[in-house]
Amino acid sequence: MVVAFTESPNDQAALEFQRDVFEKSIRLESEGIIFDVSGVSLMDSFMGKSLVAICRVGRALGKKTVVVGLKPAVVASLLDLEIDLSCINAAVNIEEAIALIHPPIADAEASE
């Protein structure tokens, strides 16, 4: 499941977004969730903490979560805000994120 993580107009909208994402991922029985943040040019502390919380909750629900499209300036600002990004799995693009969620079968396994 691929979800665009966008700037929310307020905190309540951000919380509703989180709930909607998890309800949909459970309903669709998705193995993983890819959060595309490429449209976000500036991330404040609330947005950063929301992204981290979404990744943690996703893992708690058994979903592999991957964030794509993080811009260097966004990462730098999150680090300046002292937001712990250690729980975030990041990928450069959607294809790499899909490979993290569904790793390719190793050649050795394929030949057996």
One Martini backbone bead per residue (centre of mass of N, CA, C, O) as a GRO file, in nm:
protein
  112
    1MET     BB    1   0.095   0.037   0.025
    2VAL     BB    2   0.044   0.371  -0.091
    3VAL     BB    3   0.130   0.687   0.076
    4ALA     BB    4   0.068   1.021   0.105
    5PHE     BB    5   0.263   1.253   0.280
    6THR     BB    6   0.115   1.539   0.410
    7GLU     BB    7   0.028   1.843   0.482
    8SER     BB    8  -0.145   1.940   0.756
    9PRO     BB    9  -0.369   2.174   0.878
   10ASN     BB   10  -0.385   1.982   1.141
   11ASP     BB   11  -0.373   1.766   1.403
   12GLN     BB   12  -0.641   1.618   1.353
   13ALA     BB   13  -0.585   1.541   1.058
   14ALA     BB   14  -0.335   1.370   1.122
   15LEU     BB   15  -0.481   1.160   1.301
   16GLU     BB   16  -0.684   1.067   1.085
   17PHE     BB   17  -0.478   0.969   0.884
   18GLN     BB   18  -0.359   0.746   1.054
   19ARG     BB   19  -0.617   0.585   1.098
   20ASP     BB   20  -0.686   0.537   0.799
   21VAL     BB   21  -0.433   0.381   0.720
   22PHE     BB   22  -0.467   0.142   0.922
   23GLU     BB   23  -0.747   0.051   0.840
   24LYS     BB   24  -0.676  -0.007   0.544
   25SER     BB   25  -0.440  -0.208   0.591
   26ILE     BB   26  -0.618  -0.415   0.735
   27ARG     BB   27  -0.842  -0.454   0.523
   28LEU     BB   28  -0.617  -0.528   0.290
   29GLU     BB   29  -0.380  -0.693   0.406
   30SER     BB   30  -0.114  -0.555   0.420
   31GLU     BB   31   0.233  -0.590   0.448
   32GLY     BB   32   0.273  -0.281   0.364
   33ILE     BB   33   0.402   0.065   0.400
   34ILE     BB   34   0.423   0.348   0.187
   35PHE     BB   35   0.579   0.663   0.245
   36ASP     BB   36   0.529   0.958   0.063
   37VAL     BB   37   0.744   1.266   0.103
   38SER     BB   38   0.811   1.435  -0.165
   39GLY     BB   39   0.588   1.678  -0.106
   40VAL     BB   40   0.777   1.757   0.134
   41SER     BB   41   0.963   2.055   0.228
   42LEU     BB   42   0.841   2.080   0.529
   43MET     BB   43   0.915   1.975   0.874
   44ASP     BB   44   0.783   1.961   1.162
   45SER     BB   45   0.763   1.824   1.469
   46PHE     BB   46   0.484   1.698   1.436
   47MET     BB   47   0.533   1.556   1.165
   48GLY     BB   48   0.777   1.393   1.256
   49LYS     BB   49   0.635   1.244   1.490
   50SER     BB   50   0.415   1.120   1.312
   51LEU     BB   51   0.598   0.950   1.133
   52VAL     BB   52   0.721   0.784   1.360
   53ALA     BB   53   0.452   0.676   1.474
   54ILE     BB   54   0.360   0.529   1.220
   55CYS     BB   55   0.598   0.330   1.209
   56ARG     BB   56   0.549   0.202   1.487
   57VAL     BB   57   0.256   0.109   1.447
   58GLY     BB   58   0.304  -0.061   1.199
   59ARG     BB   59   0.484  -0.267   1.342
   60ALA     BB   60   0.274  -0.348   1.561
   61LEU     BB   61   0.083  -0.456   1.310
   62GLY     BB   62   0.295  -0.604   1.101
   63LYS     BB   63   0.417  -0.375   0.928
   64LYS     BB   64   0.595  -0.267   0.668
   65THR     BB   65   0.791   0.031   0.679
   66VAL     BB   66   0.833   0.295   0.427
   67VAL     BB   67   1.034   0.574   0.331
   68VAL     BB   68   0.992   0.817   0.072
   69GLY     BB   69   1.143   1.126  -0.029
   70LEU     BB   70   1.368   1.227   0.139
   71LYS     BB   71   1.505   1.519   0.210
   72PRO     BB   72   1.788   1.652   0.329
   73ALA     BB   73   1.651   1.901   0.466
   74VAL     BB   74   1.446   1.738   0.630
   75VAL     BB   75   1.641   1.566   0.790
   76ALA     BB   76   1.798   1.802   0.916
   77SER     BB   77   1.553   1.925   1.067
   78LEU     BB   78   1.489   1.674   1.240
   79LEU     BB   79   1.763   1.669   1.380
   80ASP     BB   80   1.741   1.956   1.500
   81LEU     BB   81   1.472   1.852   1.663
   82GLU     BB   82   1.546   1.568   1.789
   83ILE     BB   83   1.450   1.333   1.604
   84ASP     BB   84   1.398   0.995   1.607
   85LEU     BB   85   1.494   0.791   1.311
   86SER     BB   86   1.554   0.477   1.376
   87CYS     BB   87   1.255   0.355   1.282
   88ILE     BB   88   1.327   0.432   0.989
   89ASN     BB   89   1.261   0.319   0.674
   90ALA     BB   90   1.453   0.389   0.384
   91ALA     BB   91   1.403   0.512   0.046
   92VAL     BB   92   1.453   0.643  -0.267
   93ASN     BB   93   1.218   0.457  -0.387
   94ILE     BB   94   0.960   0.255  -0.466
   95GLU     BB   95   1.118   0.009  -0.562
   96GLU     BB   96   1.291  -0.017  -0.304
   97ALA     BB   97   1.054  -0.045  -0.108
   98ILE     BB   98   0.940  -0.304  -0.226
   99ALA     BB   99   1.200  -0.470  -0.174
  100LEU     BB  100   1.177  -0.444   0.140
  101ILE     BB  101   0.897  -0.588   0.159
  102HIS     BB  102   0.981  -0.774  -0.111
  103PRO     BB  103   1.213  -0.974  -0.126
  104PRO     BB  104   1.414  -1.119  -0.321
  105ILE     BB  105   1.500  -1.408  -0.440
  106ALA     BB  106   1.750  -1.592  -0.414
  107ASP     BB  107   1.940  -1.766  -0.633
  108ALA     BB  108   1.977  -2.020  -0.456
  109GLU     BB  109   1.672  -2.071  -0.412
  110ALA     BB  110   1.584  -2.084  -0.717
  111SER     BB  111   1.773  -2.345  -0.793
  112GLU     BB  112   1.626  -2.569  -0.596
   0.00000   0.00000   0.00000
